[in-house]
Amino acid sequence: MHLFIAGVGLLVATLMAASGVAAVARGWVLPMNRGRVLRTRLYGCGQLLIAVALSWQMGVLTGLVPLPDSAPTLAGSVLLIVGLILLMLSQRSRARR
């Protein structure tokens, strides 16, 4: 069961990473987010950080990252939160929409 969840998580991380690379390199954002995103490079960096965090978490889940205690989970969570903050900073505020 862990391998199935890790496989789906890695698939999602790969899609997020591809979208992040497209945003950083070309300034391309998915059509559903184009109206909200102001800074595409910052948005892409946030997506890349989230992809790294998901990959890290899936590595911890499957045992590929053998570090003791909760340090790997905490590191992945911190990366995820930083990525989400970057995504929030890259978008317009509600007042400017």
C-alpha positions in Angstrom: 0.0 0.0 0.0 2.9 2.4 0.8 4.4 1.8 -2.7 1.0 2.7 -4.3 0.7 5.9 -2.4 4.4 6.7 -3.0 3.9 6.1 -6.7 0.9 8.4 -7.0 2.7 11.0 -4.9 5.8 10.8 -7.2 3.5 11.2 -10.2 2.0 14.3 -8.8 5.5 15.6 -7.9 6.7 15.0 -11.4 3.7 16.9 -12.9 4.3 19.8 -10.4 8.0 19.9 -11.3 7.2 20.0 -15.0 4.8 22.8 -14.5 7.3 24.7 -12.3 10.1 24.3 -14.9 7.7 25.6 -17.6 6.9 28.6 -15.4 10.5 29.4 -14.6 12.0 28.8 -18.1 9.2 30.2 -20.3 6.8 32.0 -18.1 4.0 29.6 -19.0 1.3 28.9 -16.3 -1.6 26.5 -16.5 -4.7 28.2 -18.0 -6.7 27.9 -14.8 -4.1 30.0 -12.9 -3.2 32.6 -15.6 -5.6 35.2 -14.3 -4.2 35.1 -10.7 -0.4 34.8 -11.2 1.6 38.0 -11.5 5.1 36.7 -11.0 5.6 33.5 -13.0 9.2 32.8 -12.0 8.3 33.0 -8.3 5.3 30.8 -9.0 7.5 28.3 -10.7 10.0 28.3 -7.9 7.2 27.6 -5.4 6.0 24.7 -7.6 9.5 23.2 -7.8 9.8 23.4 -4.0 6.5 21.7 -3.5 7.6 19.0 -5.9 10.9 18.5 -4.0 8.9 18.3 -0.7 6.5 15.7 -2.1 9.4 13.6 -3.4 11.1 13.9 -0.1 8.0 12.8 1.8 7.4 9.9 -0.6 11.1 8.8 0.0 10.5 8.9 3.7 7.3 7.0 3.3 8.9 4.2 1.4 12.1 4.1 3.5 14.4 5.3 0.7 15.5 8.2 3.0 16.6 6.4 6.1 17.1 9.2 8.6 16.2 8.7 12.3 13.2 10.1 14.1 11.0 12.8 12.6 13.7 15.0 11.1 13.0 14.0 7.4 9.3 14.5 7.8 9.9 17.9 9.4 12.3 18.9 6.6 9.7 17.9 4.0 7.0 19.8 5.8 9.1 23.0 6.0 9.9 22.8 2.3 6.2 22.3 1.5 5.2 25.4 3.6 7.9 27.5 2.0 6.7 26.5 -1.4 3.1 27.4 -0.5 4.3 30.8 0.8 6.1 31.4 -2.6 2.9 30.4 -4.4 0.9 32.9 -2.3 3.4 35.7 -2.9 3.3 35.2 -6.6 -0.5 35.7 -7.0 -2.6 38.8 -6.9 -4.4 39.8 -3.8 -8.2 39.6 -3.8 -8.5 43.4 -3.8 -6.7 43.8 -7.1 -8.6 41.2 -9.0 
